[in-house]
Amino acid sequence: MGEILPFTPEKLVIGILCSHPECVREIESPLTEQFGPIDYRSDAIPFTFTDYYEPEMGADLIRLFISFEQLVAPDHLSAFKLGTNRLEGECLEAGKRKVNLDPGLLSLGKLILASTKDNAQRIPLADGIFGEITLIYRRKGYRALPWTYRDYQSEAYHRILLRIRSRYKQQLQAAGYL
């Protein structure tokens, strides 16, 4: 029988999708209230991978990523998703979302995203939230899986996530996990 050990803390990463950079500034304050100080903010990337969000959020969407200074227990991912969904609901305009928040957990070996939608590759976590391994880290880079969203397959996202992973690794070393 294997020894049961506590989980290694992981890095909370949130992908922010919106149509206006002002939305990012508006949403950062409640995100820091909920999750603590931001330690990384990517540049905005044009979101040209799908038009799925256009009917609700408009055209010319941008995506950026933020990560948080405090490492978190990975078994709280469903609570993080519930919190970001609540914030999305507080930012409605004429009944439509102005911002889409995609929380995930980055470890040394993978990126797990939270979702409210079930699918064959998703695992129930709690409270109607599912977790999906979206990317795995192998040979100094991220690798997509058959179900990985097209945007998460992009080199631009991978470069950002590698920067966040580097910061995370430093934090683990400083805390004595490595």
Buried (B, 14 or more C-beta within 10 A) or exposed (E): EEEEEEEBBBBBBBBBBBBBEEBBEBBBEBBBEBBEEBBBBBEBBEBEBEEEBEEEBEEEBBBBBBBBBEBBEBEBBBBBBBBBBEBBEEBEEEEEBBBBBBBBBBBBEBBBBBBEEEEEBBEEBBEBBBBBBBBBBEEEEBEBBEEBBEBBBBEEBBEBBEBBBEBBBEBBEEEEEE
